[in-house]
Amino acid sequence: MKLFNEYVSKGVDMLIASMSMLYGNIRKDWEQIEPHGKYAKQRAVVKGSQSHGARSDASYPESQTSTPEEMLVYIKRAQMFSMGFDGLSLEAAAKGGAAMKPEDFEQEALFIGISDDLSRQLVMDGSGRLCQVKTGGSLQEHPVKSPYFAEATKFIRDDRKLESYDATSGAGNSCQVLQVLSATLIKLTAAVDLTIDDYLFNQKAHADSEGAGLGEAMGLTGIISNADPPYPNASLGLQGVKVADVPVWKATVLAHGGVKRPVIDDLFYQACKKASRFGKTDVILVAEDVYRAYAANQLSYKSLPNQTEFWGGFSGLVFIFKGRRIPVLDDPYIPDGFAFCVSSNNLVIHVLNPNVVTWERGVHGILKQVEGYNRYKAEGHIFLNLGVKNRRAFTLVKDLQGITDN
């Protein structure tokens, strides 16, 4: 248990940080968690005091107080994972035999998958939707589409177990991916009846309502928006506050009606200016296609400077806003054509413990014997969610014309 908590847990944590710019550079907080571990309480000012201004006499303005809103950030079961071990391998490893050493576990594909999936959650909209079914019917091969990515199968993997759901009719059918055939086509292990526009989710990731332990963690796409996140968060809004009730509880979105436009410095300037009254933009996270277009734009009128390391060691280009150097970094999880102007100080990743990763206790440390077999399993989890203090400190620039591979 000590080995896993002190070495492997840190290895998993470092691997996630190496894949997710957001995870590695946002403050983790485990102290402001409700005693039962269900949610974090977060206060935000949604209406400021107006008791100030010039006066024509000696009287002070009548005092007012700011209106704080206490918000709940529900903790999510963001990752639940299991590992299996053959008893012969474990015994050989204990005796110095040629078997996989426990300290090598974090190199396995399981931990890479955990890192990839958690990175996706911290960028997406909290709904858990991976893609949509494009053609209905009982088929083994199903075309899919995505509102965010040209590569609709971006988050689908071979052998992955999925479930389909519709926002109105509820649960659909379960299925398992045999093979990802292309950017927009999956092949299942057997023919499964799916309906046009059904959403596909990872198995048991779908939630019918917002709440502690239900659904996926919130991500940037749900936060940096001028509307409530999609179902199931829409009924309560982001952190329990709906835009309809508190109109200032929304980020600025600079859209272009779905028509693609060039990536130019002035768009980033407008975005940073919109947010500057409420927070300091310290990084601009862009989709990979947008990054390539921005780099090409820089080359078109000046020599491209060498990339500089910023924000946790990631390399990026520089955007100058009122004398401040703001890194422009590409992240593979940012939706196509998007650029997020991020105020790190206004984001908090709420976790339940400093190690982030928790391992279940077993009879032999973390190992539990599979009944009737000389096999063992280890189970662990990551409980967290991403919270925001002020959505107005963020701006989304969308409908950007990126450069993609031919």
C-alpha positions as a Markdown table, in Angstrom:
| # | Residue | x | y | z |
|---|---|---|---|---|
| 1 | Met | 0.0 | 0.0 | 0.0 |
| 2 | Lys | 2.8 | 2.4 | 0.9 |
| 3 | Leu | 4.5 | 1.7 | -2.5 |
| 4 | Phe | 1.3 | 2.5 | -4.4 |
| 5 | Asn | 0.5 | 5.7 | -2.4 |
| 6 | Glu | 4.0 | 7.1 | -2.4 |
| 7 | Tyr | 5.3 | 6.0 | -5.8 |
| 8 | Val | 2.7 | 4.7 | -8.2 |
| 9 | Ser | 0.1 | 7.3 | -7.2 |
| 10 | Lys | 2.5 | 10.1 | -7.8 |
| 11 | Gly | 3.5 | 8.4 | -11.1 |
| 12 | Val | -0.2 | 8.4 | -12.2 |
| 13 | Asp | -0.5 | 12.0 | -11.1 |
| 14 | Met | 2.6 | 13.1 | -13.0 |
| 15 | Leu | 1.4 | 11.2 | -16.1 |
| 16 | Ile | -2.0 | 13.0 | -16.1 |
| 17 | Ala | -0.1 | 16.4 | -15.6 |
| 18 | Ser | 2.1 | 15.6 | -18.6 |
| 19 | Met | -0.9 | 15.0 | -20.8 |
| 20 | Ser | -3.2 | 17.7 | -19.5 |
| 21 | Met | -2.0 | 21.3 | -19.5 |
| 22 | Leu | -5.0 | 22.2 | -17.4 |
| 23 | Tyr | -4.6 | 19.5 | -14.7 |
| 24 | Gly | -0.9 | 20.3 | -14.1 |
| 25 | Asn | -1.3 | 24.1 | -13.8 |
| 26 | Ile | -4.6 | 24.6 | -11.9 |
| 27 | Arg | -4.5 | 24.7 | -8.1 |
| 28 | Lys | -5.7 | 21.6 | -6.3 |
| 29 | Asp | -7.8 | 22.1 | -3.2 |
| 30 | Trp | -8.7 | 19.3 | -0.8 |
| 31 | Glu | -9.4 | 21.4 | 2.3 |
| 32 | Gln | -12.7 | 23.1 | 1.4 |
| 33 | Ile | -14.6 | 19.8 | 1.0 |
| 34 | Glu | -17.8 | 19.1 | 2.9 |
| 35 | Pro | -17.1 | 16.6 | 5.7 |
| 36 | His | -18.9 | 13.7 | 4.0 |
| 37 | Gly | -16.9 | 14.4 | 0.8 |
| 38 | Lys | -19.9 | 15.0 | -1.5 |
| 39 | Tyr | -19.1 | 18.5 | -2.6 |
| 40 | Ala | -17.0 | 21.6 | -2.2 |
| 41 | Lys | -18.5 | 25.0 | -1.2 |
| 42 | Gln | -17.4 | 27.9 | -3.3 |
| 43 | Arg | -18.4 | 31.5 | -3.0 |
| 44 | Ala | -18.5 | 34.0 | -5.8 |
| 45 | Val | -19.6 | 37.6 | -6.0 |
| 46 | Val | -22.3 | 37.9 | -8.6 |
| 47 | Lys | -23.4 | 41.5 | -7.7 |
| 48 | Gly | -20.9 | 44.1 | -6.5 |
| 49 | Ser | -21.6 | 47.0 | -4.2 |
| 50 | Gln | -22.5 | 50.3 | -5.9 |
| 51 | Ser | -22.0 | 52.6 | -2.9 |
| 52 | His | -19.4 | 54.8 | -4.5 |
| 53 | Gly | -19.0 | 57.8 | -6.7 |
| 54 | Ala | -18.5 | 61.6 | -6.8 |
| 55 | Arg | -20.6 | 63.6 | -4.3 |
| 56 | Ser | -21.8 | 67.3 | -4.4 |
| 57 | Asp | -22.1 | 67.4 | -0.6 |
| 58 | Ala | -20.2 | 65.9 | 2.3 |
| 59 | Ser | -22.4 | 62.9 | 2.8 |
| 60 | Tyr | -21.2 | 59.4 | 2.2 |
| 61 | Pro | -23.2 | 57.1 | -0.1 |
| 62 | Glu | -25.6 | 54.7 | 1.7 |
| 63 | Ser | -23.6 | 51.6 | 2.3 |
| 64 | Gln | -24.4 | 48.4 | 0.4 |
| 65 | Thr | -23.0 | 44.9 | 0.6 |
| 66 | Ser | -21.8 | 42.8 | -2.3 |
| 67 | Thr | -24.1 | 39.8 | -3.1 |
| 68 | Pro | -22.2 | 36.6 | -2.8 |
| 69 | Glu | -23.5 | 33.3 | -4.2 |
| 70 | Glu | -22.6 | 30.1 | -2.4 |
| 71 | Met | -22.2 | 27.4 | -5.0 |
| 72 | Leu | -21.8 | 23.7 | -4.6 |
| 73 | Val | -19.2 | 21.9 | -6.7 |
| 74 | Tyr | -20.3 | 18.3 | -6.7 |
| 75 | Ile | -17.4 | 15.8 | -6.4 |
| 76 | Lys | -17.5 | 13.3 | -9.3 |
| 77 | Arg | -16.2 | 9.7 | -9.6 |
| 78 | Ala | -14.0 | 11.0 | -12.4 |
| 79 | Gln | -12.0 | 7.8 | -12.7 |
| 80 | Met | -12.7 | 4.3 | -11.4 |
| 81 | Phe | -10.1 | 1.7 | -12.4 |
| 82 | Ser | -9.1 | -2.0 | -11.8 |
| 83 | Met | -6.0 | -3.9 | -12.5 |
| 84 | Gly | -5.6 | -7.7 | -12.6 |
| 85 | Phe | -2.5 | -9.8 | -11.8 |
| 86 | Asp | -1.7 | -13.4 | -12.2 |
| 87 | Gly | -0.5 | -15.1 | -9.0 |
| 88 | Leu | 2.5 | -16.7 | -10.7 |
| 89 | Ser | 3.8 | -13.3 | -11.9 |
| 90 | Leu | 3.4 | -11.7 | -8.5 |
| 91 | Glu | 5.2 | -14.6 | -6.8 |
| 92 | Ala | 8.0 | -14.5 | -9.3 |
| 93 | Ala | 8.3 | -10.7 | -8.9 |
| 94 | Ala | 8.6 | -11.2 | -5.1 |
| 95 | Lys | 11.4 | -13.7 | -5.6 |
| 96 | Gly | 13.3 | -11.5 | -8.1 |
| 97 | Gly | 12.0 | -13.5 | -11.1 |
| 98 | Ala | 11.5 | -12.1 | -14.6 |
| 99 | Ala | 8.1 | -10.6 | -14.1 |
| 100 | Met | 6.7 | -7.1 | -14.3 |
| 101 | Lys | 7.8 | -5.1 | -11.2 |
| 102 | Pro | 5.0 | -3.2 | -9.3 |
| 103 | Glu | 6.9 | 0.1 | -9.9 |
| 104 | Asp | 6.4 | -0.3 | -13.6 |
| 105 | Phe | 2.6 | -0.4 | -13.4 |
| 106 | Glu | 2.2 | 3.3 | -14.2 |
| 107 | Gln | 3.7 | 2.7 | -17.6 |
| 108 | Glu | 1.0 | 0.4 | -18.6 |
| 109 | Ala | -1.8 | 1.4 | -21.0 |
| 110 | Leu | -4.3 | 1.5 | -18.2 |
| 111 | Phe | -2.7 | 4.6 | -16.7 |
| 112 | Ile | -2.3 | 6.2 | -20.1 |
| 113 | Gly | -6.0 | 5.7 | -20.7 |
| 114 | Ile | -6.8 | 7.2 | -17.3 |
| 115 | Ser | -4.8 | 10.2 | -18.1 |
| 116 | Asp | -6.3 | 10.6 | -21.5 |
| 117 | Asp | -9.9 | 10.3 | -20.2 |
| 118 | Leu | -9.4 | 12.7 | -17.3 |
| 119 | Ser | -7.8 | 15.2 | -19.6 |
| 120 | Arg | -10.8 | 15.0 | -21.8 |
| 121 | Gln | -13.2 | 15.6 | -19.0 |
| 122 | Leu | -11.3 | 18.7 | -17.7 |
| 123 | Val | -11.7 | 20.3 | -21.2 |
| 124 | Met | -15.2 | 19.1 | -22.3 |
| 125 | Asp | -18.7 | 20.2 | -21.1 |
| 126 | Gly | -19.5 | 17.8 | -18.3 |
| 127 | Ser | -22.2 | 15.9 | -20.2 |
| 128 | Gly | -20.1 | 12.8 | -20.8 |
| 129 | Arg | -21.1 | 12.7 | -24.5 |
| 130 | Leu | -18.3 | 11.2 | -26.7 |
| 131 | Cys | -20.1 | 11.5 | -30.1 |
| 132 | Gln | -23.4 | 11.1 | -31.8 |
| 133 | Val | -24.8 | 8.3 | -34.0 |
| 134 | Lys | -25.2 | 9.6 | -37.5 |
| 135 | Thr | -27.2 | 6.7 | -39.0 |
| 136 | Gly | -29.7 | 4.6 | -37.1 |
| 137 | Gly | -30.6 | 1.0 | -37.4 |
| 138 | Ser | -29.4 | -2.4 | -36.3 |
| 139 | Leu | -25.8 | -2.3 | -37.7 |
| 140 | Gln | -22.4 | -3.5 | -36.7 |
| 141 | Glu | -20.7 | -0.5 | -38.4 |
| 142 | His | -22.1 | 2.9 | -37.3 |
| 143 | Pro | -21.1 | 6.3 | -38.7 |
| 144 | Val | -20.7 | 8.9 | -35.9 |
| 145 | Lys | -20.5 | 12.7 | -35.8 |
| 146 | Ser | -19.4 | 15.3 | -33.2 |
| 147 | Pro | -20.3 | 18.9 | -32.6 |
| 148 | Tyr | -16.8 | 19.7 | -31.5 |
| 149 | Phe | -14.4 | 17.6 | -33.5 |
| 150 | Ala | -14.0 | 16.7 | -37.2 |
| 151 | Glu | -12.5 | 13.5 | -35.8 |
| 152 | Ala | -15.7 | 12.2 | -34.3 |
| 153 | Thr | -14.0 | 9.1 | -32.9 |
| 154 | Lys | -11.4 | 11.1 | -31.1 |
| 155 | Phe | -12.3 | 9.6 | -27.7 |
| 156 | Ile | -13.4 | 6.2 | -28.8 |
| 157 | Arg | -11.0 | 3.2 | -28.4 |
| 158 | Asp | -11.0 | -0.4 | -29.6 |
| 159 | Asp | -12.6 | -2.8 | -27.0 |
| 160 | Arg | -14.3 | 0.1 | -25.2 |
| 161 | Lys | -17.7 | -0.5 | -23.7 |
| 162 | Leu | -20.3 | 2.1 | -24.6 |
| 163 | Glu | -23.9 | 3.0 | -23.9 |
| 164 | Ser | -26.3 | 5.1 | -26.0 |
| 165 | Tyr | -28.8 | 7.6 | -24.6 |
| 166 | Asp | -31.2 | 10.1 | -26.0 |
| 167 | Ala | -32.1 | 13.3 | -24.0 |
| 168 | Thr | -35.8 | 12.6 | -24.3 |
| 169 | Ser | -36.3 | 8.8 | -24.3 |
| 170 | Gly | -33.5 | 7.9 | -21.9 |
| 171 | Ala | -31.4 | 4.7 | -22.0 |
| 172 | Gly | -30.7 | 3.1 | -25.3 |
| 173 | Asn | -28.5 | 0.0 | -25.9 |
| 174 | Ser | -25.1 | -1.1 | -24.6 |
| 175 | Cys | -22.4 | -2.1 | -27.1 |
| 176 | Gln | -18.6 | -2.7 | -27.3 |
| 177 | Val | -16.3 | -1.3 | -29.9 |
| 178 | Leu | -14.4 | -3.9 | -31.9 |
| 179 | Gln | -12.4 | -1.4 | -34.0 |
| 180 | Val | -12.3 | 2.3 | -34.8 |
| 181 | Leu | -12.3 | 2.2 | -38.6 |
| 182 | Ser | -11.9 | 5.9 | -39.4 |
| 183 | Ala | -12.4 | 9.4 | -37.9 |
| 184 | Thr | -16.1 | 9.0 | -38.3 |
| 185 | Leu | -16.8 | 5.2 | -38.3 |
| 186 | Ile | -16.8 | 2.6 | -35.6 |
| 187 | Lys | -17.3 | -1.2 | -35.8 |
| 188 | Leu | -19.0 | -2.9 | -32.9 |
| 189 | Thr | -18.5 | -6.5 | -31.8 |
| 190 | Ala | -22.1 | -7.3 | -33.0 |
| 191 | Ala | -24.9 | -5.5 | -34.7 |
| 192 | Val | -26.6 | -3.1 | -32.2 |
| 193 | Asp | -29.8 | -1.1 | -32.8 |
| 194 | Leu | -29.0 | 2.6 | -32.4 |
| 195 | Thr | -31.1 | 5.7 | -33.2 |
| 196 | Ile | -30.1 | 8.7 | -35.2 |
| 197 | Asp | -28.6 | 11.4 | -33.0 |
| 198 | Asp | -28.2 | 9.1 | -30.0 |
| 199 | Tyr | -25.3 | 10.1 | -27.9 |
| 200 | Leu | -22.6 | 7.6 | -27.0 |
| 201 | Phe | -21.2 | 7.5 | -23.5 |
| 202 | Asn | -18.6 | 5.4 | -21.8 |
| 203 | Gln | -20.2 | 2.6 | -19.9 |
| 204 | Lys | -22.0 | 3.9 | -16.7 |
| 205 | Ala | -20.8 | 7.4 | -17.3 |
| 206 | His | -24.3 | 8.8 | -18.1 |
| 207 | Ala | -26.2 | 10.6 | -15.4 |
| 208 | Asp | -29.9 | 11.5 | -15.4 |
| 209 | Ser | -29.4 | 14.4 | -13.0 |
| 210 | Glu | -26.7 | 16.6 | -11.5 |
| 211 | Gly | -25.4 | 15.5 | -8.2 |
| 212 | Ala | -22.5 | 14.2 | -6.1 |
| 213 | Gly | -20.9 | 11.1 | -7.8 |
| 214 | Leu | -23.2 | 11.4 | -10.8 |
| 215 | Gly | -21.8 | 11.8 | -14.3 |
| 216 | Glu | -18.5 | 13.3 | -15.3 |
| 217 | Ala | -16.3 | 16.2 | -14.1 |
| 218 | Met | -17.0 | 19.7 | -15.5 |
| 219 | Gly | -14.6 | 21.0 | -18.1 |
| 220 | Leu | -13.6 | 24.3 | -19.7 |
| 221 | Thr | -16.1 | 23.9 | -22.6 |
| 222 | Gly | -19.0 | 23.9 | -20.0 |
| 223 | Ile | -17.4 | 26.8 | -18.0 |
| 224 | Ile | -16.3 | 29.1 | -20.8 |
| 225 | Ser | -19.7 | 29.6 | -22.2 |
| 226 | Asn | -22.5 | 32.1 | -22.3 |
| 227 | Ala | -25.1 | 29.5 | -21.4 |
| 228 | Asp | -25.7 | 26.7 | -18.9 |
| 229 | Pro | -23.8 | 23.5 | -19.5 |
| 230 | Pro | -25.8 | 20.8 | -21.4 |
| 231 | Tyr | -27.9 | 18.1 | -19.8 |
| 232 | Pro | -27.7 | 16.9 | -17.1 |
| 233 | Asn | -26.2 | 20.1 | -15.7 |
| 234 | Ala | -28.7 | 22.4 | -17.5 |
| 235 | Ser | -31.4 | 21.8 | -14.8 |
| 236 | Leu | -29.3 | 23.4 | -12.1 |
| 237 | Gly | -26.9 | 25.4 | -14.2 |
| 238 | Leu | -23.2 | 25.5 | -13.5 |
| 239 | Gln | -22.5 | 25.0 | -9.8 |
| 240 | Gly | -26.2 | 25.4 | -9.1 |
| 241 | Val | -26.5 | 28.9 | -10.6 |
| 242 | Lys | -28.5 | 29.3 | -13.8 |
| 243 | Val | -27.7 | 32.1 | -16.3 |
| 244 | Ala | -31.5 | 32.9 | -16.5 |
| 245 | Asp | -31.4 | 33.6 | -12.7 |
| 246 | Val | -28.0 | 35.4 | -12.6 |
| 247 | Pro | -27.3 | 36.8 | -16.1 |
| 248 | Val | -23.8 | 37.9 | -15.2 |
| 249 | Trp | -22.9 | 34.3 | -14.4 |
| 250 | Lys | -21.6 | 33.6 | -17.9 |
| 251 | Ala | -18.4 | 33.9 | -19.9 |
| 252 | Thr | -18.0 | 36.0 | -23.1 |
| 253 | Val | -18.2 | 34.1 | -26.4 |
| 254 | Leu | -16.8 | 35.7 | -29.5 |
| 255 | Ala | -18.5 | 33.7 | -32.3 |
| 256 | His | -18.9 | 34.2 | -36.0 |
| 257 | Gly | -22.2 | 32.5 | -36.8 |
| 258 | Gly | -20.5 | 29.2 | -37.7 |
| 259 | Val | -18.5 | 30.8 | -40.5 |
| 260 | Lys | -14.8 | 30.2 | -40.2 |
| 261 | Arg | -12.5 | 33.2 | -40.0 |
| 262 | Pro | -8.7 | 33.7 | -39.9 |
| 263 | Val | -6.7 | 33.5 | -36.7 |
| 264 | Ile | -5.4 | 37.0 | -36.1 |
| 265 | Asp | -3.9 | 38.8 | -33.1 |
| 266 | Asp | -6.9 | 41.3 | -32.9 |
| 267 | Leu | -9.3 | 38.4 | -32.0 |
| 268 | Phe | -7.1 | 37.5 | -29.1 |
| 269 | Tyr | -6.8 | 41.1 | -28.1 |
| 270 | Gln | -10.6 | 41.5 | -28.1 |
| 271 | Ala | -10.9 | 38.3 | -26.0 |
| 272 | Cys | -8.4 | 39.4 | -23.4 |
| 273 | Lys | -9.9 | 42.8 | -23.2 |
| 274 | Lys | -13.4 | 41.4 | -22.6 |
| 275 | Ala | -12.2 | 39.4 | -19.6 |
| 276 | Ser | -9.7 | 42.0 | -18.2 |
| 277 | Arg | -12.2 | 43.7 | -15.9 |
| 278 | Phe | -12.9 | 40.5 | -14.1 |
| 279 | Gly | -9.6 | 38.5 | -14.2 |
| 280 | Lys | -6.2 | 38.3 | -15.7 |
| 281 | Thr | -5.8 | 36.0 | -18.7 |
| 282 | Asp | -2.6 | 34.1 | -18.2 |
| 283 | Val | -2.8 | 31.5 | -21.0 |
| 284 | Ile | -4.6 | 31.1 | -24.3 |
| 285 | Leu | -5.4 | 27.4 | -24.9 |
| 286 | Val | -6.1 | 26.6 | -28.5 |
| 287 | Ala | -7.0 | 23.6 | -30.6 |
| 288 | Glu | -4.1 | 22.1 | -32.5 |
| 289 | Asp | -5.5 | 23.3 | -35.9 |
| 290 | Val | -5.8 | 26.8 | -34.5 |
| 291 | Tyr | -2.2 | 26.7 | -33.2 |
| 292 | Arg | -0.9 | 25.8 | -36.6 |
| 293 | Ala | -2.8 | 28.6 | -38.2 |
| 294 | Tyr | -1.6 | 31.1 | -35.6 |
| 295 | Ala | 2.0 | 30.1 | -36.2 |
| 296 | Ala | 1.6 | 30.5 | -39.9 |
| 297 | Asn | 0.0 | 33.9 | -39.3 |
| 298 | Gln | 3.0 | 35.0 | -37.3 |
| 299 | Leu | 5.4 | 33.9 | -40.0 |
| 300 | Ser | 3.5 | 35.9 | -42.6 |
| 301 | Tyr | 4.5 | 39.3 | -41.3 |
| 302 | Lys | 7.5 | 38.7 | -38.9 |
| 303 | Ser | 10.1 | 36.2 | -38.1 |
| 304 | Leu | 8.7 | 33.5 | -35.8 |
| 305 | Pro | 10.5 | 33.6 | -32.4 |
| 306 | Asn | 11.8 | 30.4 | -30.9 |
| 307 | Gln | 9.1 | 28.7 | -28.9 |
| 308 | Thr | 9.4 | 29.6 | -25.2 |
| 309 | Glu | 8.5 | 27.4 | -22.2 |
| 310 | Phe | 5.6 | 28.6 | -20.2 |
| 311 | Trp | 3.0 | 27.3 | -17.8 |
| 312 | Gly | 4.4 | 24.2 | -16.3 |
| 313 | Gly | 7.1 | 23.6 | -18.9 |
| 314 | Phe | 4.9 | 23.4 | -22.0 |
| 315 | Ser | 6.3 | 25.2 | -25.1 |
| 316 | Gly | 4.2 | 27.8 | -26.9 |
| 317 | Leu | 4.1 | 31.1 | -28.9 |
| 318 | Val | 3.7 | 34.5 | -27.3 |
| 319 | Phe | 0.8 | 36.9 | -27.5 |
| 320 | Ile | 1.4 | 40.4 | -26.1 |
| 321 | Phe | -1.6 | 42.0 | -24.4 |
| 322 | Lys | -0.9 | 45.5 | -22.9 |
| 323 | Gly | 2.7 | 44.6 | -22.3 |
| 324 | Arg | 2.1 | 41.2 | -20.8 |
| 325 | Arg | 3.4 | 38.1 | -22.4 |
| 326 | Ile | 0.6 | 35.5 | -22.6 |
| 327 | Pro | 1.5 | 32.0 | -23.8 |
| 328 | Val | -0.5 | 30.5 | -26.6 |
| 329 | Leu | -0.5 | 26.7 | -26.2 |
| 330 | Asp | -2.0 | 24.0 | -28.2 |
| 331 | Asp | -3.9 | 21.2 | -26.4 |
| 332 | Pro | -5.2 | 18.1 | -28.2 |
| 333 | Tyr | -8.4 | 18.1 | -26.1 |
| 334 | Ile | -9.6 | 21.7 | -27.1 |
| 335 | Pro | -12.4 | 21.5 | -29.7 |
| 336 | Asp | -11.6 | 22.3 | -33.3 |
| 337 | Gly | -11.6 | 26.0 | -34.1 |
| 338 | Phe | -11.7 | 27.1 | -30.4 |
| 339 | Ala | -9.4 | 29.3 | -28.4 |
| 340 | Phe | -9.9 | 29.6 | -24.6 |
| 341 | Cys | -8.6 | 32.7 | -22.8 |
| 342 | Val | -8.1 | 31.3 | -19.3 |
| 343 | Ser | -7.7 | 32.9 | -15.9 |
| 344 | Ser | -6.0 | 30.2 | -13.9 |
| 345 | Asn | -6.7 | 32.1 | -10.6 |
| 346 | Asn | -10.4 | 31.6 | -11.1 |
| 347 | Leu | -10.2 | 27.8 | -11.5 |
| 348 | Val | -9.9 | 25.2 | -8.8 |
| 349 | Ile | -9.7 | 21.4 | -9.1 |
| 350 | His | -11.4 | 20.1 | -6.0 |
| 351 | Val | -10.0 | 16.8 | -4.8 |
| 352 | Leu | -10.5 | 14.7 | -1.7 |
| 353 | Asn | -6.9 | 14.1 | -0.7 |
| 354 | Pro | -3.4 | 15.5 | -1.6 |
| 355 | Asn | -2.4 | 12.3 | -3.4 |
| 356 | Val | -5.5 | 12.6 | -5.7 |
| 357 | Val | -5.3 | 8.9 | -6.5 |
| 358 | Thr | -6.9 | 6.6 | -3.8 |
| 359 | Trp | -6.3 | 2.8 | -3.7 |
| 360 | Glu | -8.8 | 0.4 | -2.1 |
| 361 | Arg | -7.3 | -1.7 | 0.8 |
| 362 | Gly | -7.2 | -5.4 | 0.3 |
| 363 | Val | -6.1 | -8.5 | 2.2 |
| 364 | His | -2.6 | -8.2 | 0.8 |
| 365 | Gly | -1.9 | -4.5 | 0.8 |
| 366 | Ile | -4.0 | -3.3 | -2.1 |
| 367 | Leu | -4.4 | -6.7 | -3.6 |
| 368 | Lys | -7.6 | -8.7 | -3.3 |
| 369 | Gln | -7.7 | -12.4 | -4.4 |
| 370 | Val | -10.3 | -13.3 | -7.1 |
| 371 | Glu | -12.3 | -15.9 | -5.3 |
| 372 | Gly | -11.4 | -19.5 | -6.5 |
| 373 | Tyr | -8.5 | -18.4 | -8.6 |
| 374 | Asn | -4.8 | -17.7 | -8.2 |
| 375 | Arg | -5.4 | -14.2 | -9.5 |
| 376 | Tyr | -5.5 | -10.8 | -7.8 |
| 377 | Lys | -6.9 | -7.4 | -8.5 |
| 378 | Ala | -6.2 | -3.9 | -7.4 |
| 379 | Glu | -8.8 | -1.2 | -7.5 |
| 380 | Gly | -8.4 | 2.6 | -7.3 |
| 381 | His | -10.2 | 5.8 | -8.0 |
| 382 | Ile | -9.9 | 9.6 | -8.5 |
| 383 | Phe | -12.7 | 11.7 | -7.1 |
| 384 | Leu | -12.6 | 15.4 | -8.2 |
| 385 | Asn | -14.4 | 18.2 | -10.1 |
| 386 | Leu | -13.4 | 21.5 | -11.6 |
| 387 | Gly | -14.9 | 24.6 | -10.1 |
| 388 | Val | -14.9 | 28.2 | -11.2 |
| 389 | Lys | -15.1 | 31.4 | -9.2 |
| 390 | Asn | -16.0 | 33.9 | -11.9 |
| 391 | Arg | -17.1 | 32.9 | -15.4 |
| 392 | Arg | -16.7 | 36.5 | -16.6 |
| 393 | Ala | -12.9 | 36.2 | -16.3 |
| 394 | Phe | -12.9 | 33.9 | -19.3 |
| 395 | Thr | -13.5 | 34.3 | -23.0 |
| 396 | Leu | -14.1 | 31.8 | -25.8 |
| 397 | Val | -13.1 | 32.6 | -29.4 |
| 398 | Lys | -14.7 | 30.2 | -31.8 |
| 399 | Asp | -15.2 | 29.7 | -35.5 |
| 400 | Leu | -11.5 | 30.0 | -36.2 |
| 401 | Gln | -10.1 | 28.7 | -39.4 |
| 402 | Gly | -7.4 | 26.2 | -38.5 |
| 403 | Ile | -4.9 | 24.2 | -40.5 |
| 404 | Thr | -5.6 | 20.5 | -40.5 |
| 405 | Asp | -3.8 | 17.5 | -42.1 |
| 406 | Asn | -4.8 | 16.7 | -45.6 |
